[in-house]
Amino acid sequence: MNANALKERIEKREARITVIGQGYVGLPLAIAFAHAGFKVVGLDNSREKVEALNQGRSPIPDVPDAELRKERAAGRYSATTDYSVLADTDAAIVCVPTPLRKTKDPDISYVISAAEELAEHLHPGQLVVLESTTYPGTTEEILLPMFSDKGGEAGVDFFLAFSPERIDPANPQFKVHDIPKVVGGVTQDCSKLASQLYRTIVPKVLEVSSPRVAEMAKLYENVFRNVNIALANELALMCHRLGVNTREVIDAAATKPFGFMSFHPGPGVGGHCIGIDSQYLAWKMKLNGYDARFIHLAEEINQSMPARVVQMTADALNNRQRSLKGAKVLALGVAYKPNVSDVRESPALEVIHLLQQRGAEVTYADPHVPTVGYNGSQLSAVAADEAAIKGADCVVILTDHKEFDYKKIAGDASLVVDTRNATWGILNPKAEVIRL
């Protein structure tokens, strides 16, 4: 099959699509293509996840069970652990994790594993798109040689592109079809075919000159956020020393209609993207003889925030003639962001760990995370009810889930350390509230 034949199959919604990885990125993407009329297979290594998906049970909030079951019933979506489906796939999209090793080096082993399976099943006319966030050069330096050895010439015998994922879990405003796609193919035909495929689910697609540009654009998006969050965190530390409210300062600055974008402080950064993506770029630049100083400084500031939150808690208790050692601390929220169950790289876990190290008796409440383990410690969630709040020497707000009643918390607690400004705007709280 050549480019024209694949183009026609995409236009007629006859192209068979496989999305490798059925997590926060891959599953919404697979369902979006199924909803557009394609027959889609979700490929994942987890048998438990695949069984749940085929039973119509979604593991993520962005894909409701009803939506999954609708596409299953229509015969447009199925899940499997069997990589042999790639032999009958017209377009394969890779959405696997790209974490960091303990040495802070990129771990693209999941990408390589998926690429090896793709290379074994590569056939003429097949389109492969990498969406997993990675360092600039991955598509052309690693995937392209693997596929060329098996399938011939890119842009003629097979088609290869990079298109960065931009999923924001639990964001009701921006779903898959609302977020423009960036596509960089190894040839012009590769770009055009990948763009054509994405235009069936996304109105706006931007073609860039190479995969490297697309890979760099993704990293810059999250480096931008990481650096600005670090600036907001440093602003909070400065405001604390000056005795002014950080949120009030940010809200005042945000009235400027140009040249300013609001970022807010917190207990650190979490999730699979912001901090990790920055390290991917810093690592790559180090190989190229360049020291990414802004990235290192942002990491230093953001990684210091959990310890800062613990010190704020200790100081607040000391002012009440109460030691942190032996104090009952209720942590509200352990997910890395509001209204999700994702605890990957969550700074809340580090805060809890540091509190425990200093002798605090820590419990946590999180409606999305019933149990959590960190550094060998296993905890189960408690209800954020009146008894738990009144029974705590200090309530520390680490994740601002919508389920928490902050007005009641500020009324029932005696002391609140609010790292998310969730209590901002509550008039005359009974609790003493310490904010970042």
C-alpha positions as CSV (number, residue, x, y, z in Angstrom):
1,M,0.0,0.0,0.0
2,N,1.4,3.4,-1.0
3,A,0.7,6.9,0.4
4,N,-2.3,7.5,-1.8
5,A,-3.9,4.2,-0.8
6,L,-3.5,5.0,2.9
7,K,-4.8,8.4,2.4
8,E,-7.9,7.0,0.8
9,R,-8.4,4.5,3.6
10,I,-8.2,7.4,6.1
11,E,-10.7,9.5,4.2
12,K,-13.2,6.6,4.1
13,R,-12.5,5.7,7.8
14,E,-11.4,2.3,6.7
15,A,-7.9,2.6,8.1
16,R,-7.3,0.2,11.0
17,I,-5.7,2.0,14.0
18,T,-3.8,0.6,16.9
19,V,-3.0,2.8,19.9
20,I,-0.2,1.3,22.0
21,G,-0.6,2.2,25.7
22,Q,-4.1,2.6,27.2
23,G,-3.5,5.1,29.9
24,Y,-4.3,8.8,30.4
25,V,-3.1,9.5,26.9
26,G,-3.7,6.4,24.8
27,L,-7.2,5.6,25.9
28,P,-8.8,9.0,25.2
29,L,-7.0,9.1,21.8
30,A,-8.2,5.6,20.9
31,I,-11.8,6.4,21.8
32,A,-11.7,9.7,19.9
33,F,-10.7,7.8,16.7
34,A,-13.4,5.1,17.4
35,H,-15.9,7.9,17.8
36,A,-14.8,9.3,14.4
37,G,-15.7,6.0,12.8
38,F,-12.4,4.1,12.7
39,K,-11.9,0.5,13.9
40,V,-9.4,0.9,16.8
41,V,-7.5,-1.6,18.9
42,G,-6.1,-0.5,22.2
43,L,-2.9,-2.4,22.9
44,D,-1.5,-2.6,26.4
45,N,0.8,-4.9,28.4
46,S,-1.6,-5.0,31.4
47,R,-3.9,-8.0,31.2
48,E,-6.0,-6.6,34.1
49,K,-6.5,-3.3,32.2
50,V,-7.3,-5.0,28.9
51,E,-9.9,-7.2,30.6
52,A,-11.5,-4.2,32.3
53,L,-11.6,-2.3,29.0
54,N,-13.2,-5.2,27.2
55,Q,-15.8,-5.3,29.9
56,G,-16.6,-1.6,29.5
57,R,-14.8,-0.4,32.6
58,S,-12.6,2.6,32.1
59,P,-9.6,3.1,34.3
60,I,-9.5,6.9,33.9
61,P,-12.2,9.6,34.5
62,D,-11.7,11.3,31.1
63,V,-13.3,8.3,29.4
64,P,-16.6,7.5,31.1
65,D,-17.7,3.8,31.2
66,A,-20.8,4.7,29.1
67,E,-18.6,6.2,26.3
68,L,-16.3,3.2,26.3
69,R,-19.3,0.7,26.2
70,K,-20.8,2.7,23.3
71,E,-17.7,2.2,21.1
72,R,-17.4,-1.4,22.2
73,A,-21.0,-2.1,21.3
74,A,-20.5,-0.5,17.9
75,G,-17.5,-2.8,17.2
76,R,-15.2,0.2,16.9
77,Y,-13.0,-0.4,19.9
78,S,-11.4,-3.5,21.5
79,A,-8.4,-4.0,23.7
80,T,-5.7,-6.6,23.6
81,T,-2.2,-7.6,24.9
82,D,-1.4,-9.3,21.6
83,Y,1.1,-7.4,19.5
84,S,0.3,-9.6,16.4
85,V,-2.6,-7.1,15.7
86,L,0.1,-4.8,14.4
87,A,0.4,-7.0,11.3
88,D,-3.1,-5.8,10.3
89,T,-2.7,-2.2,11.4
90,D,-2.6,0.7,8.9
91,A,-1.7,3.3,11.5
92,A,0.0,2.7,14.9
93,I,0.3,5.4,17.5
94,V,2.7,4.9,20.4
95,C,1.5,6.4,23.8
96,V,3.7,4.6,26.3
97,P,5.4,6.1,29.5
98,T,8.8,7.8,29.3
99,P,9.9,8.1,33.0
100,L,13.3,9.0,34.5
101,R,15.8,6.5,35.8
102,K,17.0,7.0,39.4
103,T,20.1,8.7,37.8
104,K,17.7,11.4,36.3
105,D,18.5,10.0,32.8
106,P,15.7,9.4,30.4
107,D,14.2,5.9,30.4
108,I,12.8,5.3,26.9
109,S,12.8,1.5,27.3
110,Y,9.0,1.4,26.8
111,V,9.3,3.3,23.6
112,I,12.1,1.0,22.4
113,S,10.1,-2.1,23.3
114,A,7.1,-0.8,21.4
115,A,9.3,0.1,18.4
116,E,10.8,-3.3,18.3
117,E,7.4,-4.9,18.2
118,L,6.4,-2.5,15.5
119,A,9.5,-3.2,13.5
120,E,8.7,-6.9,13.6
121,H,5.2,-6.4,12.2
122,L,6.0,-3.4,9.9
123,H,4.4,-3.8,6.5
124,P,4.3,-1.7,3.3
125,G,2.2,1.5,3.6
126,Q,2.0,1.5,7.4
127,L,2.0,4.8,9.4
128,V,3.7,5.0,12.8
129,V,3.3,8.0,15.0
130,L,5.2,8.4,18.3
131,E,3.3,10.5,20.9
132,S,5.3,9.6,24.0
133,T,7.3,12.6,25.3
134,T,11.0,12.2,24.7
135,Y,14.2,14.0,23.9
136,P,14.8,15.7,20.5
137,G,16.2,13.2,18.1
138,T,14.4,10.0,19.4
139,T,12.2,9.5,16.3
140,E,15.0,9.9,13.7
141,E,17.9,8.5,15.7
142,I,16.2,5.4,17.2
143,L,12.9,4.6,15.6
144,L,13.8,5.4,12.0
145,P,16.9,3.1,11.8
146,M,14.9,0.3,13.3
147,F,12.1,0.6,10.8
148,S,14.4,1.2,7.9
149,D,16.2,-2.1,8.6
150,K,12.9,-3.9,8.4
151,G,10.7,-1.9,6.1
152,G,12.7,0.0,3.6
153,E,12.5,3.7,2.9
154,A,10.6,6.2,5.1
155,G,8.1,8.2,3.1
156,V,7.9,5.4,0.4
157,D,7.6,2.0,2.1
158,F,6.4,3.2,5.5
159,F,5.6,6.5,7.2
160,L,7.0,7.8,10.4
161,A,6.2,11.0,12.4
162,F,6.2,12.5,15.9
163,S,3.1,14.2,17.3
164,P,3.4,15.2,21.0
165,E,0.6,14.3,23.3
166,R,-1.1,17.2,25.0
167,I,-3.7,15.5,27.2
168,D,-4.5,17.3,30.5
169,P,-6.2,14.7,32.7
170,A,-9.5,15.7,34.3
171,N,-9.6,19.1,32.4
172,P,-13.3,19.4,31.3
173,Q,-12.5,22.4,29.1
174,F,-9.8,20.8,26.9
175,K,-10.5,17.3,25.6
176,V,-8.8,15.5,22.7
177,H,-10.7,17.4,20.0
178,D,-10.2,20.8,21.6
179,I,-6.3,20.7,21.6
180,P,-4.4,21.5,18.4
181,K,-2.0,18.8,17.3
182,V,1.6,19.4,16.2
183,V,3.0,16.9,13.6
184,G,6.6,16.4,12.4
185,G,7.3,13.7,9.9
186,V,10.6,12.3,8.7
187,T,9.5,13.2,5.2
188,Q,6.8,15.6,3.8
189,D,4.6,12.6,2.9
190,C,4.9,11.3,6.4
191,S,3.8,14.6,7.8
192,K,0.9,14.9,5.5
193,L,-0.4,11.4,6.2
194,A,-0.1,11.8,10.0
195,S,-1.8,15.2,9.8
196,Q,-4.6,13.8,7.7
197,L,-5.2,11.1,10.3
198,Y,-5.3,13.6,13.2
199,R,-7.6,16.0,11.3
200,T,-10.3,13.3,11.6
201,I,-10.5,14.0,15.3
202,V,-8.8,17.5,15.8
203,P,-9.8,20.6,13.8
204,K,-6.4,22.2,14.0
205,V,-3.2,20.5,13.0
206,L,0.2,22.2,12.6
207,E,2.8,20.5,10.4
208,V,6.4,21.4,11.4
209,S,9.5,20.8,9.4
210,S,10.8,17.7,11.3
211,P,10.2,15.3,14.2
212,R,12.9,17.1,16.1
213,V,11.0,20.4,16.0
214,A,7.9,18.6,17.3
215,E,9.8,16.8,20.1
216,M,11.4,20.1,21.1
217,A,8.1,22.0,21.1
218,K,6.6,19.5,23.5
219,L,9.5,19.8,25.9
220,Y,9.5,23.6,25.7
221,E,5.7,23.6,26.6
222,N,6.5,21.9,29.9
223,V,9.8,23.6,30.6
224,F,7.8,26.9,30.3
225,R,5.4,25.7,32.9
226,N,8.1,24.3,35.2
227,V,10.1,27.5,35.2
228,N,7.1,29.7,35.8
229,I,5.8,27.5,38.6
230,A,9.3,27.8,40.2
231,L,9.1,31.5,39.9
232,A,5.7,31.5,41.6
233,N,7.1,29.3,44.3
234,E,10.0,31.7,44.8
235,L,7.5,34.6,44.8
236,A,5.6,32.9,47.7
237,L,8.8,32.6,49.7
238,M,9.6,36.3,49.1
239,C,6.0,37.3,50.0
240,H,6.2,35.4,53.2
241,R,9.3,37.3,54.2
242,L,7.7,40.6,53.3
243,G,4.4,39.8,55.1
244,V,2.2,40.1,52.1
245,N,-0.3,37.6,50.6
246,T,1.0,35.8,47.6
247,R,-2.5,35.2,46.0
248,E,-3.3,38.9,46.4
249,V,-0.1,39.9,44.6
250,I,-0.7,37.4,41.8
251,D,-4.3,38.5,41.3
252,A,-3.2,42.1,41.2
253,A,-0.5,41.5,38.6
254,A,-3.0,39.4,36.5
255,T,-5.2,42.5,36.0
256,K,-2.6,43.6,33.4
257,P,-4.2,42.6,30.0
258,F,-0.9,41.9,28.3
259,G,2.5,40.5,29.0
260,F,1.5,38.5,32.1
261,M,0.3,34.9,32.7
262,S,-0.8,33.7,36.1
263,F,1.0,30.8,37.7
264,H,0.5,29.8,41.3
265,P,2.7,28.4,44.0
266,G,2.2,25.0,45.6
267,P,4.0,22.2,47.4
268,G,6.1,21.3,44.3
269,V,5.4,19.9,40.9
270,G,4.1,16.4,40.1
271,G,2.7,14.3,37.3
272,H,4.4,12.6,34.5
273,C,5.1,15.7,32.5
274,I,6.3,19.0,33.9
275,G,9.4,18.0,36.0
276,I,10.3,14.9,34.0
277,D,10.1,16.6,30.6
278,S,12.4,19.3,31.8
279,Q,15.0,16.7,32.8
280,Y,14.8,15.1,29.4
281,L,15.7,18.3,27.7
282,A,18.5,19.1,30.3
283,W,20.0,15.6,29.7
284,K,19.9,16.0,25.9
285,M,21.5,19.5,26.1
286,K,24.2,18.2,28.4
287,L,25.2,15.6,25.7
288,N,25.4,18.6,23.3
289,G,27.7,20.5,25.6
290,Y,25.2,23.0,26.9
291,D,24.1,23.6,30.6
292,A,20.4,24.3,30.8
293,R,20.7,26.6,33.8
294,F,17.0,27.7,34.0
295,I,15.9,24.1,34.1
296,H,18.3,23.2,36.9
297,L,17.3,26.3,38.9
298,A,13.6,25.6,38.5
299,E,14.2,22.0,39.6
300,E,16.1,23.1,42.7
301,I,13.3,25.5,43.7
302,N,10.4,23.2,43.0
303,Q,12.1,20.2,44.7
304,S,12.7,22.3,47.8
305,M,9.0,23.1,48.3
306,P,8.0,19.9,50.2
307,A,10.6,20.6,52.8
308,R,9.4,24.2,52.9
309,V,5.8,23.1,53.5
310,V,7.0,20.9,56.4
311,Q,8.9,23.8,57.9
312,M,5.9,26.0,57.6
313,T,3.9,23.4,59.4
314,A,6.5,23.0,62.1
315,D,6.7,26.8,62.6
316,A,2.9,27.1,62.8
317,L,2.8,24.4,65.5
318,N,5.7,25.9,67.4
319,N,3.9,29.2,67.5
320,R,1.2,27.3,69.4
321,Q,3.8,25.8,71.7
322,R,3.3,22.4,70.0
323,S,6.1,20.3,68.6
324,L,5.8,18.7,65.2
325,K,7.0,15.5,66.7
326,G,3.9,13.7,68.0
327,A,1.6,16.2,66.4
328,K,-1.5,14.8,64.6
329,V,-1.4,16.1,61.0
330,L,-4.2,15.5,58.5
331,A,-3.0,15.9,54.9
332,L,-5.8,16.8,52.4
333,G,-5.0,15.3,49.0
334,V,-2.2,13.2,47.7
335,A,-2.8,13.3,44.0
336,Y,-0.5,15.5,42.0
337,K,-3.4,17.7,40.8
338,P,-7.1,18.3,41.6
339,N,-9.8,15.8,40.9
340,V,-7.6,12.9,39.6
341,S,-6.3,9.8,41.2
342,D,-2.8,10.1,39.7
343,V,-0.1,10.2,42.3
344,R,2.9,10.0,40.0
345,E,5.7,12.3,41.2
346,S,3.2,13.9,43.6
347,P,4.9,16.4,46.0
348,A,2.2,15.6,48.5
349,L,3.8,12.2,49.1
350,E,7.2,13.8,49.8
351,V,5.5,16.2,52.2
352,I,3.9,13.3,54.1
353,H,7.2,11.3,54.1
354,L,9.1,14.3,55.6
355,L,6.4,14.9,58.2
356,Q,6.7,11.3,59.2
357,Q,10.5,11.5,59.4
358,R,10.1,14.4,61.8
359,G,7.8,12.4,64.1
360,A,4.4,13.6,63.1
361,E,1.4,11.3,63.2
362,V,0.1,11.7,59.6
363,T,-3.2,10.6,58.2
364,Y,-4.5,11.6,54.8
365,A,-7.8,12.2,53.1
366,D,-8.3,11.9,49.3
367,P,-11.6,10.9,47.7
368,H,-9.7,9.7,44.6
369,V,-6.9,7.8,46.2
370,P,-8.1,5.1,48.7
371,T,-4.5,3.8,49.5
372,V,-1.1,5.0,48.7
373,G,2.5,3.8,49.2
374,Y,5.6,5.8,49.3
375,N,9.2,5.0,50.5
376,G,8.0,1.8,52.1
377,S,5.1,3.4,53.9
378,Q,1.6,2.3,53.1
379,L,-1.4,4.5,54.1
380,S,-5.1,4.2,53.7
381,A,-7.3,7.3,53.3
382,V,-9.6,8.6,56.0
383,A,-12.8,10.6,55.6
384,A,-12.3,14.4,55.7
385,D,-15.1,14.6,58.2
386,E,-15.6,16.9,61.2
387,A,-14.1,14.4,63.6
388,A,-10.9,14.0,61.5
389,I,-10.5,17.8,61.0
390,K,-11.2,18.7,64.6
391,G,-8.9,15.9,65.8
392,A,-5.9,17.2,63.9
393,D,-3.4,19.5,65.4
394,C,-2.8,20.8,61.9
395,V,-4.6,20.3,58.6
396,V,-2.3,20.6,55.5
397,I,-4.0,21.2,52.2
398,L,-1.8,19.6,49.5
399,T,-4.3,19.0,46.7
400,D,-7.3,21.2,46.2
401,H,-9.9,18.6,45.2
402,K,-13.4,20.0,44.6
403,E,-14.9,17.4,47.0
404,F,-13.3,19.1,50.0
405,D,-15.5,21.7,51.8
406,Y,-12.9,24.4,52.5
407,K,-15.3,26.7,54.3
408,K,-16.2,23.9,56.7
409,I,-12.5,22.9,57.0
410,A,-11.6,26.5,57.9
411,G,-14.4,26.5,60.5
412,D,-13.7,23.1,62.1
413,A,-9.9,23.0,62.1
414,S,-7.8,24.9,64.6
415,L,-4.8,25.3,62.3
416,V,-4.6,25.0,58.5
417,V,-1.5,25.2,56.3
418,D,-2.9,25.9,52.8
419,T,-0.4,25.2,50.0
420,R,-3.0,25.7,47.3
421,N,-4.7,28.9,48.4
422,A,-7.9,26.8,48.5
423,T,-9.2,28.8,51.5
424,W,-8.6,32.2,49.8
425,G,-11.8,34.3,50.0
426,I,-13.2,32.6,53.1
427,L,-14.2,35.4,55.4
428,N,-13.3,35.2,59.1
429,P,-12.2,31.6,59.2
430,K,-12.2,30.2,62.8
431,A,-9.0,28.3,62.0
432,E,-5.6,30.0,61.9
433,V,-4.7,29.7,58.2
434,I,-1.1,29.9,57.0
435,R,-0.9,30.2,53.2
436,L,2.0,29.9,50.7
